[in-house]
Amino acid sequence: QVQPVESGGGLVQAGGSLRLSCTASGRTFSGHAMGWFRQAPGKEREFVAVIHWSGVNTYYADSVKGRFTISRENTKNTVYLQMSSLKPEDTALYYCAASSTLYGRGNLYFENEYGSWGQGTQVTVSS
């Protein structure tokens, strides 16, 4: 198992950029797909992006496609979420999660496909 820890959140103006990092302990990091989810106040947690264990396949929510980029460095046990052209509606608590299975396939859109979660990092976009 791995334990993700997020960092990099903060306050940014609309149109700005921010990069989130997620570093995970554990020797199996390179075998897990890693996902980002977010939860805005009063709303349910939603899928943002996922990157497969190899780093080759990535999937994004329609709301962030073309603005956010997910990447990973397995040598550093770290996954990143580069966020650009930020909008006030991107304001949320952002969570990093590791897939429950190793070397899996699929879109991994659903929370129950992830077994380990971080505590979240707050992103606030001002208008």
C-alpha positions, 0 to 999 in steps of 0.5 A: 500500500501507499499513502499519498500526501498532497501539497501545492495548494493555495490562493490564485487569481482567475486565469492563473496557474498552480501545480499540485504535488502528491508524494506517496510512501510505499514501494509499490507506487510505480504500480498504482494508477494515481488519481486526483479528485476534488470537492467543492463546498456543498458538493460531492467529491468528483473525479479530476484526472488519472494517470496509469502506472506507466504514465502513458495513459491519462484521463480527464474530466471534461471540465478540466480537459485542456487546462489541467495536465497530470504527470508522474515521476516514479523515481520520486514517488510523485504525481503532479497536477498542473492547473492552468487557466484556473476559474473560480469554479475550480475552487475545491479541496483537491485529493490525491488517491492511489488505485486499489489494484496494481497495473490496472487498466480502465478509466478509473473514474470512480472513488471505489477504485482507489484504496488510499487517499491523502488529506487534501490540499485547498485550492482557491481561485478568486475572480 
